[in-house]
Amino acid sequence: MTKHTISPQNSILGEAFACACGVILGGRMTAELHAAENNLCSACLGSAEEEVAPGLSRGCTSCAGSGRRKEQITWQLAHAEAENLITMSVVRGIVARFDGPFRLSEIADTVRTGLGLPAGRLPVGPRVRDLLLQLQAAGEIAMLSAPDEMLGTDMVLYRDPQWQRARTLGL
């Protein structure tokens, strides 16, 4: 069995990749196609890691850190199902019940319980986070949390951010 480990290569011609099977891949699209053909995640190219910021890597969120294509497809389907089930109106309705500050984890737990979803069934937290950020961008809620960690000079990390409805803040 041939091993397929795809890695970026330094090239004066631009972005290039090479696979352990000996194939030189001209660009990102070619590398993704080769990864998919060999049952590797097309996002991380089978490495199981993604670079969040220069010098900072974490497990690939597209394949749940497995590096495999099957897990990538399963995870993408779970995200799509979460988008259909967890709508803006669901999250907005839950947020409306809070008079004071609330955390991402509180809203996600309420959504999970309200929809009867077992833990780990769908990516509830990431979906709820995305919708809360949309509410924040629309001015309906305001973030109260300070970042938990600085990543480099221009990226911050929030572990369990806290928000409050804008009306209760007097905004």
TORROMI-277333 format. One line per field, with one value per residue (C-alpha): residue number from 1; x, y, z. Coordinates in steps of 0.5 Angstrom, whole numbers. Layout:
TORROMI-277333
k <- NUM/...
u <- X/...
v <- Y/...
w <- Z/...
end
This chain:
TORROMI-277333
k <- 1/2/3/4/5/6/7/8/9/10/11/12/13/14/15/16/17/18/19/20/21/22/23/24/25/26/27/28/29/30/31/32/33/34/35/36/37/38/39/40/41/42/43/44/45/46/47/48/49/50/51/52/53/54/55/56/57/58/59/60/61/62/63/64/65/66/67/68/69/70/71/72/73/74/75/76/77/78/79/80/81/82/83/84/85/86/87/88/89/90/91/92/93/94/95/96/97/98/99/100/101/102/103/104/105/106/107/108/109/110/111/112/113/114/115/116/117/118/119/120/121/122/123/124/125/126/127/128/129/130/131/132/133/134/135/136/137/138/139/140/141/142/143/144/145/146/147/148/149/150/151/152/153/154/155/156/157/158/159/160/161/162/163/164/165/166/167/168/169/170/171
u <- 0/3/3/0/3/2/6/8/14/18/18/20/14/9/5/7/6/9/6/10/8/13/8/9/3/3/-2/-7/-13/-9/-6/-14/-16/-10/-12/-19/-17/-13/-19/-15/-18/-18/-17/-11/-9/-8/-4/-10/-7/-9/-5/-9/-4/3/7/0/-3/-9/-13/-16/-24/-26/-24/-24/-17/-17/-14/-19/-24/-29/-29/-29/-35/-39/-37/-39/-46/-46/-45/-50/-55/-53/-55/-62/-64/-60/-63/-63/-70/-68/-62/-65/-71/-66/-62/-69/-70/-64/-64/-57/-50/-50/-44/-44/-44/-51/-54/-51/-53/-60/-60/-58/-63/-69/-68/-66/-59/-54/-48/-43/-49/-48/-43/-48/-43/-39/-46/-49/-42/-43/-50/-49/-43/-48/-53/-47/-45/-53/-52/-57/-52/-46/-40/-37/-31/-24/-20/-17/-11/-7/-5/1/0/-7/-11/-15/-18/-24/-26/-33/-35/-40/-45/-51/-57/-56/-63/-61/-54/-58/-55
v <- 0/7/12/19/25/31/37/44/45/51/53/59/58/59/54/47/41/34/27/21/17/21/26/33/37/44/48/47/45/39/37/37/33/28/28/26/21/18/18/24/30/36/41/39/34/29/32/32/39/46/53/58/63/63/58/56/49/45/39/40/42/39/32/33/32/25/27/22/24/20/24/30/28/26/32/37/33/34/42/42/39/43/49/47/45/51/57/64/64/59/62/69/66/63/70/74/70/72/79/79/76/69/65/61/55/56/58/52/47/50/49/42/40/44/40/34/33/28/31/30/29/35/41/45/50/52/53/57/61/63/66/69/73/75/78/82/84/86/90/86/83/86/82/83/78/80/75/69/69/73/69/72/80/80/74/73/67/67/60/61/68/72/77/81/83/91/93/91/95/101/101
w <- 0/-2/3/2/6/2/4/2/-2/-3/-10/-14/-18/-13/-8/-10/-6/-6/-4/-1/-6/-11/-14/-15/-14/-18/-13/-8/-12/-15/-8/-5/-11/-10/-3/-4/-9/-4/2/5/8/3/8/11/6/11/16/21/23/21/22/25/25/23/28/31/29/32/30/23/24/17/19/27/27/23/17/13/8/11/17/13/10/16/20/14/14/21/20/15/19/25/20/18/26/29/26/28/31/35/38/38/42/47/48/49/56/59/62/64/62/58/56/49/53/57/50/47/52/52/45/45/51/47/41/44/41/45/46/40/36/32/32/37/40/33/30/36/36/29/30/37/33/27/33/35/28/28/34/38/43/46/48/55/55/54/50/54/50/45/39/35/35/31/33/40/43/47/51/53/51/55/52/54/50/48/50/57/57/55/48
end
